Amino acid sequence: MFNKKEKLKLLFLLLFLVSSIFMLSGCSGRPNLITIGLEYMENKYGERFEYRGPWGGMSSRHFTQFLATSNSFPDHLIFVEVNNSENNMIVKDNFLAVKHYNATVELLYHHATTIFDEAIIHYNVSKHGLSPDLSANATLYEVLADTNRPFIIMIEVKESNISSRTQVEEVGRLIAENIERFILTIVVVDNNVYNTLTRDELNSKIGLGRVIAFNITNSNGNVNTTQVDIW
């Protein structure tokens, strides 16, 4: 027979097993939002996606955000947001922005070099989901017209290639023909500094007032230009 100490150990073990079974049965009854998000994207885009980790620090039984990769673009992280509040499943992702990344950069470069002889495009795909109404076959221009989130763009220009603020405003107008909402920063740098700094380093110089920077915003067709710093 068991002594008192052994009986306590056995009791704790049984309690642990019962609680574990209860937790597992409870969890199994809940929808796995990550699985739902991945399956939704695989059905929509016709390719396999793999979970890569959490994103944003926000998660509940009805809402989660995570990062994934696709077979087509294994080196690019894709943002996914799954919201199942009020039994209305909504999945947002930025796969189409990743898919059209190179074409987006080429378009921005074309507009910038139409006005300036040279330009460097600093553009990162936003880690926010596009509108779920966009079809899997949405074109570049349909993606650029999505108004769910503004596109964040930086263009680096040599000081010797800019002669007036009018050039800056013209670039903004050209980009506004294709992108519905954007926040564009045109950074004018000394010729010796051009093409030597990362986007983060350029941002730090703007904060120190070491470069000329113009912020251009487009919302609902209203293009506004503001000079924010002077060399």
C-alpha positions in Angstrom: 0.0 0.0 0.0 1.1 3.6 -0.5 2.3 5.6 2.4 1.0 9.2 3.0 3.8 10.8 1.1 3.3 8.6 -2.0 -0.5 9.1 -1.9 0.1 12.9 -2.0 2.4 12.5 -5.0 -0.1 10.3 -6.7 -2.9 12.8 -6.0 -0.8 15.7 -7.5 0.0 13.6 -10.5 -3.7 12.8 -11.1 -4.7 16.5 -10.7 -2.0 17.5 -13.2 -3.2 14.9 -15.7 -6.9 15.9 -15.3 -6.1 19.7 -15.6 -3.9 19.0 -18.7 -6.7 17.0 -20.4 -9.1 19.8 -19.6 -6.9 22.4 -21.0 -6.2 20.4 -24.2 -9.9 19.7 -24.7 -10.7 23.4 -24.2 -8.0 24.5 -26.7 -9.0 22.0 -29.3 -12.5 23.5 -29.3 -11.0 26.9 -30.2 -10.2 27.9 -33.8 -6.4 28.0 -34.4 -6.1 31.5 -35.9 -2.6 30.9 -37.3 -3.8 27.8 -39.2 -6.9 29.6 -40.4 -4.7 32.5 -41.7 -2.3 30.2 -43.5 -5.0 28.1 -45.1 -6.9 31.2 -46.2 -3.8 32.5 -47.9 -3.0 29.1 -49.5 -6.5 28.9 -50.9 -6.5 32.5 -52.1 -3.0 32.7 -53.7 -2.6 29.0 -54.7 0.7 28.4 -53.0 2.2 27.2 -49.7 2.9 29.6 -46.7 4.9 28.8 -43.6 4.5 30.4 -40.2 7.7 32.2 -39.1 6.8 33.8 -35.8 4.5 36.3 -34.0 4.3 39.9 -34.8 3.1 43.0 -33.0 2.7 41.6 -29.6 -1.1 41.5 -29.9 -2.9 38.1 -29.6 -6.1 36.8 -28.2 -8.6 34.0 -28.9 -10.2 36.3 -31.5 -7.2 38.1 -32.9 -3.6 37.4 -33.9 -0.8 38.9 -36.0 2.1 36.8 -37.3 4.8 36.6 -39.9 5.0 34.0 -42.7 7.0 33.2 -45.8 5.8 31.9 -49.2 7.3 29.5 -51.8 7.5 32.3 -54.3 9.3 34.8 -52.0 11.1 32.7 -49.3 13.4 35.7 -48.4 10.5 38.1 -47.7 8.5 38.1 -44.5 4.8 38.5 -45.0 2.6 40.1 -42.5 -0.7 38.4 -41.6 -3.6 39.6 -39.4 -6.5 37.3 -38.5 -9.6 38.8 -36.8 -12.4 36.5 -35.8 -14.4 39.0 -33.6 -18.2 38.7 -33.7 -17.9 35.5 -35.8 -16.8 37.5 -38.8 -13.5 36.1 -40.0 -11.3 38.7 -41.7 -7.7 37.9 -42.9 -5.4 40.7 -44.0 -1.9 40.3 -45.4 0.7 42.1 -47.5 1.6 39.3 -49.8 0.6 41.3 -52.9 2.8 44.2 -51.8 5.7 41.7 -51.5 4.8 40.2 -54.9 4.9 43.6 -56.6 7.9 45.0 -54.6 10.4 45.1 -57.5 7.8 46.7 -59.9 6.9 49.3 -57.2 10.6 50.3 -56.8 11.0 50.5 -60.6 8.0 52.7 -60.9 9.2 55.0 -58.2 12.6 55.2 -59.8 11.1 56.0 -63.2 9.1 58.9 -61.7 12.1 60.2 -59.7 14.6 60.1 -62.6 12.0 61.8 -64.8 12.7 64.9 -62.7 16.2 64.3 -61.3 19.2 62.8 -63.2 19.8 60.3 -60.5 17.9 59.0 -57.5 18.0 56.2 -54.9 14.7 54.6 -53.8 14.5 53.5 -50.2 11.2 51.6 -49.9 10.3 48.8 -47.5 7.0 46.9 -47.8 4.6 48.0 -45.0 4.0 45.4 -42.3 0.3 46.0 -42.5 -2.3 44.0 -44.3 -3.8 45.3 -47.5 -7.5 45.3 -48.1 -8.9 41.8 -48.0 -11.1 42.8 -51.0 -8.1 42.7 -53.3 -8.2 39.7 -55.6 -5.3 37.2 -55.7 -4.6 38.5 -59.3 -4.6 42.2 -58.4 -2.3 44.2 -60.7 0.5 46.5 -59.5 -1.8 49.5 -60.0 -4.7 48.0 -58.1 -2.3 47.3 -55.2 -0.9 50.8 -55.3 -4.5 52.2 -55.3 -5.3 50.3 -52.0 -6.1 52.9 -49.3 -5.9 50.6 -46.3 -2.5 52.0 -45.3 -0.3 54.7 -46.8 2.9 53.7 -48.6 6.0 54.9 -46.8 8.7 56.0 -49.3 12.1 57.8 -49.2 13.9 59.1 -52.2 17.5 60.2 -52.0 18.7 62.9 -54.4 22.1 64.6 -54.9 22.2 68.3 -54.0 23.7 69.1 -57.4 20.6 67.6 -59.1 18.0 69.8 -57.5 17.5 73.5 -58.3 14.0 74.3 -56.9 11.2 73.1 -54.7 9.1 72.8 -57.9 11.0 69.6 -58.8 10.1 68.1 -55.5 6.5 68.9 -55.9 6.5 67.5 -59.5 7.8 64.1 -58.3 5.0 64.1 -55.7 2.4 64.7 -58.4 3.8 62.0 -60.6 3.7 59.4 -57.8 0.2 60.5 -56.8 -1.0 59.4 -60.3 -0.4 55.8 -59.3 -0.4 55.6 -55.5 -3.6 56.6 -53.7 -2.1 57.2 -50.2 1.6 57.7 -49.5 4.0 59.5 -47.2 7.1 60.5 -49.3 10.3 62.0 -47.9 12.7 63.4 -50.5 16.2 63.7 -48.9 18.7 66.0 -50.6 22.3 65.1 -49.6 25.7 66.4 -50.4 27.2 64.8 -53.5 29.9 63.2 -51.3 27.3 61.6 -49.1 25.1 60.3 -51.8 24.6 56.5 -51.9 26.7 55.9 -48.8 23.9 55.8 -46.1 21.1 53.5 -45.2 17.5 54.6 -44.8 17.9 54.6 -41.0 21.1 56.7 -41.2 19.3 59.2 -43.5 16.5 59.4 -41.0 18.9 60.2 -38.2 20.5 63.0 -40.3 17.0 64.5 -40.9 16.5 64.5 -37.1 19.8 66.3 -36.7 19.0 68.9 -39.4 22.0 67.7 -41.5 20.1 67.4 -44.8 17.3 69.1 -46.7 14.2 67.0 -46.5 10.7 67.4 -48.0 7.7 65.5 -46.7 5.1 64.9 -49.3 1.7 63.4 -48.4 -1.1 62.3 -50.7 -4.6 61.6 -49.3 -7.7 61.6 -51.5 -5.8 63.4 -54.3 -4.5 66.2 -52.1 -0.7 66.4 -52.5 1.0 68.5 -49.8 4.7 69.4 -49.6 6.5 70.5 -46.5 10.2 71.4 -46.1 11.2 70.0 -42.7 14.9 70.5 -42.4 17.7 72.6 -43.9 21.3 71.6 -44.4 
